[in-house]
Structure formats: C-alpha cells, structure tokens
C-alpha cells in the first residue's frame, strides 16, 4: 500500500524543499515521470539518436555517476535543436520539455561534482542551468494550454512545470529575489500536487516530499516551526523516500544517496541520543540501514556495471569515509578520504574540472585526523611526546571554525565536527596531554 501523502500547509514549503536539496548535497537531478528502471549505463552500440526521451534520460542520469557529462551534454543539446524544429504537436513539446528539464538536471549534478556552495560557483554553469529550467517551465505552461491534451499528458506537464518552478526558485532564492522565489515555490507546490492528483503513479514525487519533510525538520529552526508547526517529520520523510524506492523511479540514484546521507546524519543527531535500541531513529537502526543502502548503491552502480577503468565516485567515497569514522574504522576512513582526493585530482587534470578548493582542504584535515587516531591506537599505553601537540593542533583547528567536511548546512556540519572533536578530546584525556 502506498504511503499516504501529506498535503503541504503552505506554498512556500516547496521552495524550502528545493533549497534543502542544495543544503543536503543533493542537487535535484532525478525527479521524473513514470518509467521502468533501467540497468546502469554501460557501453551501448546502438545509435543514441534512436532512443526515446525516457531511455536517454535514464542512461544520462546514471552516466553522471561516472562523470560522463561530455557524452550526454551534446546529445541533449542536439535532441533539443531537433525538437525545436519539429511540428509543435503535444508529443513533441512534451519531449522538448523533458530534455530542457533534464539538461538543467545534468548541469545541477555537475555543480554537485564541482562542490558548489553558496560561496563557490561557476557562473556559466549556473546560467545555463537557469536558462534550461525556465525554458522547461515555459514549455509546460504552453502544453497545458494546448487543445486535445489528455489526462496523462496533463499530469506529465504539471509534474514538469512544478519541478521546473522548483529549479527556478533555487536560482531566484540564490540571487536574492525573494518574492520571485516565493511565487515559484508556491506554484511548484500546487502544480506537483496537481500532477499527483491526476496520476499518483509518479513515485518520484515521494522523493521530493520525503526530502522536504525530513530536511525541514532536520535543519530545524524557525522554518520548521512556520512550515511544519514544529512537528518532527524525520521518520515520515524517510518512509516516503523508502516508499519511492520500492517502485520504478527515474530518480533511484538520487533517492539512494539522499537516504544514505540522511541515515548517516541520524547516527550523530543529538535528538536520538536517548532513543532506545531498536527504535526506527536509534543510531543502531540508522547505521544498519545506512550500510545496507551503501551496499546497494555501490553494487548497483559501481561494481560490475561501472565502465572499465572507472576511477571511482567521490560522493560514494565521502559517504563511506564518514561512516567509517563513525564506526571508528580509521584505516578504511583514511583510504576513502584519500580516494576523494585522488578522484578530485583526476577530474581536474584529465577533464579540466574546476572543483571547489575548499573540498581538498577539508578532506586533508580528515586524513590528518585519521592519521592521529591510527597512531594513537598503535601506540596505546606508550607516551609519545610528539602526539599531544598534534592532537591539540587539531582540536584548536576545529574550535576555531575549521572543518573536515565541506557541508553547506552549518548545523549538520557542526554535528559531524562534534564527532571529530569528541574523539580528539577523548584521546587528549586518555594520554593526559
């Protein structure tokens, strides 16, 4: 049975939901229509021009996991150019709308790979994202006015209209155009609900709804009070995303990595400190689910199905590194932090990617932390005069605002930092520094 949808209490909620996607290291790349799950991208010999929109989009979304943007950007732009010159029938306009929307999605995922934050971005990428988002929105509005449109086509147009308005809301919010952002958020909320009312098969919508419910509660503060009446909807949000994973969704890669981050986040959430063993949000239950999802994510996309000589996915390595730190497995955490640096360096040197320099700085601090913890374990019980100054230096680094994780949300970043800080303090006290 499908999880019951909860109607938003205000139109501004959808804007908040898309902003939370940014804050949660999840740029909205996977929301889509009702499609069959596809196998992860491999080497295909057939002519890409013969693929329908859903097939090409499905492969492109998975292809972003392998940094295969150079293959898909030209294909999307070529298909857009072809469709622009076709007869403006409803079917053609729907395909054109999808390609504009998902070209924006690919650009959003590239922004994630480059570790965009509020302080670091590349204007050409963000502007291209903005143009395609707005074009998708315009096309959806035009399609809804076309005579002879069917109920299914209406649902599809409303869905992409709402999703595009969410994209536009992100850009407007980031540019400081609050009123426009609010209006797009209000419209997105209404139009996504219209799509679900017309056709509840859009399982991908549960991903967005779950991210909103969980993220708004997790970030907390006045927004949670105003938008959710201060209610704790973390578990409900997680269940919505879990529900989406049970069906055929185009956004499966997004849903999986979103859930992994959320379950990692719950392991360090102070609100769960007193949770009894076995409760859904207890650290033990969340750790178990995080590990299950990590295994599924890696097995589905990065084992036998990954391209030959694929260097690895830095997002996956970062998630594994943080989970290993939580498990006090510092040897493996260090390996994963190092892998993030290796992958980032490869992307910069071979693909010319301009990755946020702050990422390397924070990851190197994570490696230094692991080195200290590993050295402490090997020298347990022995007095090493060189260790204490290193421990104190790392403690001072954190206490003075330094970070070992480049995470946009200051609250979540602070909780992750607290884990590192607490472990260092434990070592400091154990050695009587």
KASUL-V645995 format. One record per residue. N is the residue number from 0. RES is the residue in one small letter. SS is DSSP state (h for helix, s for strand, l for the rest). PHI is phi in whole degrees, 0 to 359 (none if undefined). Layout:
n:res:ss:phi
N:RES:SS:PHI
N:RES:SS:PHI
This chain:
n:res:ss:phi
0:x:l:none
1:x:l:292
2:x:l:292
3:x:l:293
4:x:l:281
5:x:l:253
6:x:l:292
7:x:l:295
8:x:l:271
9:x:l:203
10:x:l:297
11:x:h:296
12:x:h:299
13:x:h:292
14:x:h:299
15:x:h:298
16:x:h:299
17:x:h:288
18:x:h:296
19:x:h:297
20:x:h:302
21:x:h:293
22:x:h:294
23:x:l:264
24:x:l:61
25:x:l:234
26:x:l:280
27:x:l:295
28:x:l:242
29:x:l:242
30:x:l:289
31:x:l:200
32:x:l:273
33:x:s:274
34:x:l:223
35:x:l:279
36:x:l:300
37:x:l:251
38:x:l:291
39:x:l:304
40:x:l:302
41:x:l:229
42:x:l:272
43:x:l:254
44:x:l:265
45:x:l:286
46:x:l:290
47:x:h:296
48:x:h:295
49:x:h:273
50:x:l:286
51:x:l:283
52:x:h:300
53:x:h:296
54:x:h:294
55:x:h:294
56:x:h:297
57:x:h:300
58:x:h:292
59:x:h:293
60:x:h:299
61:x:h:292
62:x:h:299
63:x:h:296
64:x:h:295
65:x:h:254
66:x:l:59
67:x:l:267
68:x:h:293
69:x:h:298
70:x:h:282
71:x:h:266
72:x:h:304
73:x:h:297
74:x:h:296
75:x:h:293
76:x:h:293
77:x:h:295
78:x:h:296
79:x:h:298
80:x:h:299
81:x:h:296
82:x:h:291
83:x:h:298
84:x:l:266
85:x:l:275
86:x:l:304
87:x:l:285
88:x:l:283
89:x:h:302
90:x:h:299
91:x:h:294
92:x:h:293
93:x:h:296
94:x:h:296
95:x:h:299
96:x:h:301
97:x:h:299
98:x:h:292
99:x:h:295
100:x:h:296
101:x:h:281
102:x:h:295
103:x:h:299
104:x:h:295
105:x:h:297
106:x:h:295
107:x:h:295
108:x:h:291
109:x:h:298
110:x:h:300
111:x:h:293
112:x:h:300
113:x:l:278
114:x:l:61
115:x:l:298
116:x:l:224
117:x:l:295
118:x:l:258
119:x:l:224
120:x:l:201
121:x:l:245
122:x:h:301
123:x:h:297
124:x:h:289
125:x:h:296
126:x:h:292
127:x:h:296
128:x:h:302
129:x:h:297
130:x:h:299
131:x:h:288
132:x:h:297
133:x:h:291
134:x:h:293
135:x:h:299
136:x:h:297
137:x:h:299
138:x:h:296
139:x:h:298
140:x:h:297
141:x:h:295
142:x:h:299
143:x:h:295
144:x:l:265
145:x:l:282
146:x:l:291
147:x:l:83
148:x:l:289
149:x:l:275
150:x:h:298
151:x:h:297
152:x:h:292
153:x:h:298
154:x:h:300
155:x:h:296
156:x:h:295
157:x:h:296
158:x:h:298
159:x:h:289
160:x:h:298
161:x:h:297
162:x:h:294
163:x:h:293
164:x:h:296
165:x:h:296
166:x:h:300
167:x:h:299
168:x:h:299
169:x:h:300
170:x:h:295
171:x:h:295
172:x:h:297
173:x:h:294
174:x:l:276
175:x:l:86
176:x:l:272
177:x:h:296
178:x:h:298
179:x:h:297
180:x:h:297
181:x:h:297
182:x:h:295
183:x:h:295
184:x:h:296
185:x:h:298
186:x:h:294
187:x:h:300
188:x:h:303
189:x:h:294
190:x:h:286
191:x:h:293
192:x:h:294
193:x:h:300
194:x:h:297
195:x:h:292
196:x:h:293
197:x:h:285
198:x:l:209
199:x:l:288
200:x:l:284
201:x:l:287
202:x:l:301
203:x:h:301
204:x:h:296
205:x:h:293
206:x:h:297
207:x:h:300
208:x:h:297
209:x:h:294
210:x:h:298
211:x:h:300
212:x:h:297
213:x:h:292
214:x:h:297
215:x:h:295
216:x:h:292
217:x:h:293
218:x:h:292
219:x:l:72
220:x:l:80
221:x:h:295
222:x:h:296
223:x:h:294
224:x:h:295
225:x:h:287
226:x:h:270
227:x:h:234
228:x:l:63
229:x:l:76
230:x:l:287
231:x:l:267
232:x:l:251
233:x:h:301
234:x:h:296
235:x:h:298
236:x:h:296
237:x:h:299
238:x:h:295
239:x:h:296
240:x:h:290
241:x:h:300
242:x:h:299
243:x:h:299
244:x:h:292
245:x:l:282
246:x:l:249
247:x:l:282
248:x:s:233
249:x:l:287
250:x:l:267
251:x:h:304
252:x:h:302
253:x:h:297
254:x:h:297
255:x:h:296
256:x:h:290
257:x:h:295
258:x:h:297
259:x:h:300
260:x:h:299
261:x:h:295
262:x:h:289
263:x:h:296
264:x:h:300
265:x:h:290
266:x:h:292
267:x:l:249
268:x:l:288
269:x:h:303
270:x:h:295
271:x:h:261
272:x:l:301
273:x:l:260
274:x:l:295
275:x:l:289
276:x:l:302
277:x:l:98
278:x:l:292
279:x:l:305
280:x:l:256
281:x:l:292
282:x:h:306
283:x:h:295
284:x:h:293
285:x:h:293
286:x:h:297
287:x:h:300
288:x:h:290
289:x:h:300
290:x:h:294
291:x:h:298
292:x:h:290
293:x:h:301
294:x:h:295
295:x:h:295
296:x:h:299
297:x:h:292
298:x:h:293
299:x:h:291
300:x:h:242
301:x:h:233
302:x:l:258
303:x:l:290
304:x:l:271
305:x:l:289
306:x:l:299
307:x:l:301
308:x:l:61
309:x:l:293
310:x:l:285
311:x:l:124
312:x:l:253
313:x:h:289
314:x:h:294
315:x:h:298
316:x:h:297
317:x:h:293
318:x:h:298
319:x:h:295
320:x:h:298
321:x:h:295
322:x:h:296
323:x:h:297
324:x:h:298
325:x:h:300
326:x:l:273
327:x:l:62
328:x:l:261
329:x:h:285
330:x:h:299
331:x:h:288
332:x:h:299
333:x:h:299
334:x:h:299
335:x:h:287
336:x:h:300
337:x:h:297
338:x:h:295
339:x:h:301
340:x:h:296
341:x:h:298
342:x:h:295
343:x:h:299
344:x:h:297
345:x:h:299
346:x:h:295
347:x:h:290
348:x:h:279
349:x:h:265
350:x:l:249
351:x:l:73
352:x:l:288
353:x:l:263
354:x:l:278
355:x:l:311
356:x:h:301
357:x:h:297
358:x:h:298
359:x:h:298
360:x:h:298
361:x:h:290
362:x:h:293
363:x:h:298
364:x:h:293
365:x:h:297
366:x:h:293
367:x:h:299
368:x:h:299
369:x:h:298
370:x:h:301
371:x:h:296
372:x:h:292
373:x:h:293
374:x:h:297
375:x:h:296
376:x:h:294
377:x:h:289
378:x:l:252
379:x:l:303
380:x:l:89
381:x:l:259
382:x:l:272
383:x:l:234
384:x:h:295
385:x:h:277
386:x:h:284
387:x:h:303
388:x:h:300
389:x:h:292
390:x:h:298
391:x:h:296
392:x:h:296
393:x:h:291
394:x:h:298
395:x:h:298
396:x:h:301
397:x:h:290
398:x:h:293
399:x:l:262
400:x:l:97
401:x:l:292
402:x:l:227
403:x:l:253
404:x:l:220
405:x:l:273
406:x:l:230
407:x:l:293
408:x:l:285
409:x:h:294
410:x:h:293
411:x:h:293
412:x:h:301
413:x:h:296
414:x:h:292
415:x:h:295
416:x:h:299
417:x:h:299
418:x:h:297
419:x:h:299
420:x:h:297
421:x:h:296
422:x:h:296
423:x:h:294
424:x:h:295
425:x:h:300
426:x:h:294
427:x:h:300
428:x:h:289
429:x:h:297
430:x:l:266
431:x:l:54
432:x:l:293
